[in-house]
Amino acid sequence: MAEYNVVAQLKVYVENPEQMDSVKTGIENLAKVQDFKEEDVGFGIKVLKVTILMMDSEGGMDELEEKIKTLENVSQVEVEGVSRV
């Protein structure tokens, strides 16, 4: 089993809160997820905070961010932080 040495926190804006589970599954298919947290932003908008583990050899966050943006019901992705563990 690979040891992960980078942890990243992402904020994923979900267009339809009823599709939150499908968005979570899509993200899990793209990366090693450590944690999900749902937050209400207001006016029916929900944000999914995701903690992802990865290897620094896997490359930058831009590629992962773009892949997550292509998921259905995802309107926006923000990288909140990246650090080594």
NUMARPA-56567 format. One line per field, with one value per atom (N, C-alpha, C): y, x, z; atom name; residue number from 1. Coordinates in steps of 0.2 Angstrom, whole numbers, plus 5000, padded with zeros to 4 digits. Layout:
y	(Y; ...) .
x	(X; ...) .
z	(Z; ...) .
at	(CA; ...) .
i	(NUM; ...) .
This chain:
y	(4994; 5000; 5006; 5011; 5017; 5021; 5025; 5030; 5037; 5040; 5046; 5052; 5057; 5062; 5069; 5070; 5076; 5076; 5081; 5081; 5088; 5087; 5093; 5094; 5100; 5102; 5106; 5103; 5106; 5108; 5113; 5115; 5114; 5110; 5108; 5110; 5115; 5117; 5113; 5110; 5105; 5109; 5109; 5112; 5110; 5103; 5100; 5096; 5098; 5095; 5088; 5086; 5079; 5075; 5077; 5073; 5073; 5075; 5075; 5068; 5063; 5056; 5054; 5056; 5054; 5058; 5064; 5068; 5065; 5063; 5060; 5054; 5050; 5044; 5045; 5050; 5053; 5055; 5058; 5061; 5055; 5050; 5044; 5040; 5040; 5037; 5040; 5047; 5050; 5051; 5050; 5051; 5048; 5047; 5044; 5049; 5048; 5053; 5051; 5056; 5054; 5056; 5062; 5064; 5069; 5068; 5073; 5076; 5083; 5087; 5091; 5091; 5095; 5101; 5107; 5113; 5117; 5120; 5124; 5131; 5134; 5140; 5145; 5143; 5147; 5147; 5149; 5149; 5142; 5136; 5130; 5127; 5131; 5129; 5126; 5120; 5116; 5116; 5115; 5115; 5108; 5105; 5098; 5100; 5099; 5100; 5093; 5092; 5086; 5086; 5081; 5080; 5074; 5076; 5071; 5069; 5063; 5061; 5059; 5061; 5059; 5059; 5057; 5057; 5063; 5066; 5072; 5070; 5064; 5062; 5061; 5062; 5062; 5068; 5073; 5080; 5085; 5090; 5096; 5095; 5100; 5100; 5102; 5105; 5108; 5102; 5097; 5091; 5088; 5087; 5084; 5089; 5095; 5100; 5100; 5100; 5100; 5093; 5088; 5081; 5082; 5085; 5085; 5090; 5096; 5100; 5097; 5092; 5088; 5084; 5083; 5078; 5082; 5078; 5081; 5084; 5089; 5093; 5097; 5097; 5101; 5108; 5113; 5120; 5123; 5122; 5125; 5121; 5122; 5118; 5123; 5124; 5128; 5124; 5125; 5122; 5127; 5124; 5128; 5128; 5122; 5121; 5115; 5115; 5109; 5109; 5103; 5102; 5095; 5095; 5088; 5085; 5079; 5075; 5071) .
x	(5004; 5000; 5004; 5003; 5007; 5005; 5011; 5010; 5009; 5003; 5002; 5006; 5008; 5012; 5010; 5004; 5001; 4994; 4991; 4984; 4981; 4976; 4973; 4966; 4964; 4957; 4954; 4948; 4944; 4937; 4935; 4928; 4924; 4919; 4916; 4909; 4907; 4900; 4896; 4890; 4886; 4880; 4878; 4872; 4865; 4865; 4859; 4860; 4858; 4860; 4857; 4852; 4850; 4854; 4859; 4864; 4871; 4871; 4877; 4881; 4877; 4880; 4883; 4880; 4883; 4890; 4890; 4896; 4901; 4899; 4904; 4907; 4903; 4905; 4910; 4908; 4913; 4919; 4920; 4926; 4930; 4927; 4930; 4933; 4930; 4933; 4939; 4940; 4946; 4952; 4950; 4956; 4954; 4959; 4959; 4956; 4950; 4946; 4947; 4949; 4950; 4943; 4940; 4934; 4930; 4923; 4918; 4915; 4913; 4909; 4904; 4898; 4893; 4892; 4891; 4890; 4884; 4880; 4875; 4878; 4877; 4880; 4874; 4868; 4862; 4859; 4852; 4848; 4848; 4848; 4848; 4855; 4860; 4866; 4870; 4873; 4877; 4884; 4889; 4896; 4898; 4902; 4905; 4913; 4915; 4922; 4925; 4930; 4933; 4941; 4943; 4950; 4952; 4958; 4960; 4968; 4969; 4976; 4979; 4985; 4989; 4996; 5000; 5007; 5009; 5015; 5017; 5020; 5021; 5023; 5017; 5011; 5005; 5004; 5008; 5007; 5003; 5002; 4998; 4991; 4988; 4981; 4977; 4980; 4976; 4973; 4976; 4973; 4967; 4968; 4963; 4957; 4958; 4953; 4949; 4952; 4949; 4944; 4947; 4943; 4937; 4937; 4931; 4926; 4929; 4924; 4920; 4923; 4919; 4913; 4913; 4908; 4901; 4896; 4889; 4887; 4884; 4881; 4887; 4893; 4898; 4898; 4898; 4898; 4905; 4908; 4914; 4918; 4925; 4930; 4935; 4936; 4941; 4946; 4952; 4957; 4958; 4957; 4957; 4964; 4967; 4974; 4977; 4984; 4988; 4994; 4995; 5001; 5004; 5010; 5013; 5012; 5012; 5010; 5016) .
z	(5000; 5000; 5000; 4996; 4995; 5001; 5003; 5008; 5005; 5007; 5005; 5008; 5005; 5008; 5007; 5004; 5003; 5004; 5008; 5010; 5007; 5004; 5000; 5003; 5004; 5006; 5000; 4998; 4992; 4994; 4991; 4992; 4985; 4985; 4979; 4979; 4975; 4975; 4970; 4974; 4971; 4968; 4962; 4959; 4962; 4963; 4965; 4972; 4977; 4984; 4984; 4980; 4980; 4977; 4973; 4969; 4973; 4980; 4983; 4984; 4984; 4985; 4978; 4972; 4966; 4965; 4967; 4967; 4971; 4977; 4982; 4979; 4976; 4972; 4966; 4963; 4957; 4959; 4965; 4968; 4970; 4974; 4976; 4970; 4964; 4959; 4956; 4958; 4955; 4960; 4966; 4971; 4978; 4982; 4988; 4993; 4995; 4999; 5007; 5011; 5018; 5022; 5019; 5023; 5018; 5020; 5016; 5022; 5021; 5025; 5021; 5023; 5019; 5023; 5019; 5023; 5019; 5022; 5019; 5018; 5012; 5011; 5011; 5009; 5009; 5003; 5003; 4997; 4994; 4997; 4995; 4992; 4992; 4989; 4995; 4993; 4997; 4995; 4999; 4997; 5001; 4997; 4999; 5001; 5007; 5009; 5008; 5005; 5003; 5006; 5009; 5011; 5007; 5003; 4998; 5000; 5000; 5001; 4994; 4993; 4987; 4988; 4983; 4982; 4979; 4981; 4977; 4970; 4969; 4963; 4958; 4960; 4956; 4952; 4954; 4950; 4954; 4951; 4954; 4955; 4959; 4960; 4954; 4949; 4943; 4940; 4939; 4935; 4939; 4945; 4949; 4949; 4950; 4950; 4944; 4938; 4932; 4931; 4933; 4933; 4937; 4943; 4947; 4944; 4941; 4938; 4932; 4929; 4924; 4927; 4933; 4936; 4935; 4934; 4934; 4940; 4940; 4946; 4950; 4947; 4950; 4947; 4950; 4947; 4947; 4953; 4954; 4959; 4959; 4964; 4966; 4972; 4975; 4979; 4978; 4982; 4988; 4994; 5000; 5004; 5002; 5005; 5003; 5003; 5001; 5006; 5009; 5013; 5013; 5015; 5016; 5022; 5023; 5029; 5031) .
at	(N; CA; C; N; CA; C; N; CA; C; N; CA; C; N; CA; C; N; CA; C; N; CA; C; N; CA; C; N; CA; C; N; CA; C; N; CA; C; N; CA; C; N; CA; C; N; CA; C; N; CA; C; N; CA; C; N; CA; C; N; CA; C; N; CA; C; N; CA; C; N; CA; C; N; CA; C; N; CA; C; N; CA; C; N; CA; C; N; CA; C; N; CA; C; N; CA; C; N; CA; C; N; CA; C; N; CA; C; N; CA; C; N; CA; C; N; CA; C; N; CA; C; N; CA; C; N; CA; C; N; CA; C; N; CA; C; N; CA; C; N; CA; C; N; CA; C; N; CA; C; N; CA; C; N; CA; C; N; CA; C; N; CA; C; N; CA; C; N; CA; C; N; CA; C; N; CA; C; N; CA; C; N; CA; C; N; CA; C; N; CA; C; N; CA; C; N; CA; C; N; CA; C; N; CA; C; N; CA; C; N; CA; C; N; CA; C; N; CA; C; N; CA; C; N; CA; C; N; CA; C; N; CA; C; N; CA; C; N; CA; C; N; CA; C; N; CA; C; N; CA; C; N; CA; C; N; CA; C; N; CA; C; N; CA; C; N; CA; C; N; CA; C; N; CA; C; N; CA; C; N; CA; C; N; CA; C; N; CA; C; N; CA; C; N; CA; C) .
i	(1; 1; 1; 2; 2; 2; 3; 3; 3; 4; 4; 4; 5; 5; 5; 6; 6; 6; 7; 7; 7; 8; 8; 8; 9; 9; 9; 10; 10; 10; 11; 11; 11; 12; 12; 12; 13; 13; 13; 14; 14; 14; 15; 15; 15; 16; 16; 16; 17; 17; 17; 18; 18; 18; 19; 19; 19; 20; 20; 20; 21; 21; 21; 22; 22; 22; 23; 23; 23; 24; 24; 24; 25; 25; 25; 26; 26; 26; 27; 27; 27; 28; 28; 28; 29; 29; 29; 30; 30; 30; 31; 31; 31; 32; 32; 32; 33; 33; 33; 34; 34; 34; 35; 35; 35; 36; 36; 36; 37; 37; 37; 38; 38; 38; 39; 39; 39; 40; 40; 40; 41; 41; 41; 42; 42; 42; 43; 43; 43; 44; 44; 44; 45; 45; 45; 46; 46; 46; 47; 47; 47; 48; 48; 48; 49; 49; 49; 50; 50; 50; 51; 51; 51; 52; 52; 52; 53; 53; 53; 54; 54; 54; 55; 55; 55; 56; 56; 56; 57; 57; 57; 58; 58; 58; 59; 59; 59; 60; 60; 60; 61; 61; 61; 62; 62; 62; 63; 63; 63; 64; 64; 64; 65; 65; 65; 66; 66; 66; 67; 67; 67; 68; 68; 68; 69; 69; 69; 70; 70; 70; 71; 71; 71; 72; 72; 72; 73; 73; 73; 74; 74; 74; 75; 75; 75; 76; 76; 76; 77; 77; 77; 78; 78; 78; 79; 79; 79; 80; 80; 80; 81; 81; 81; 82; 82; 82; 83; 83; 83; 84; 84; 84; 85; 85; 85) .
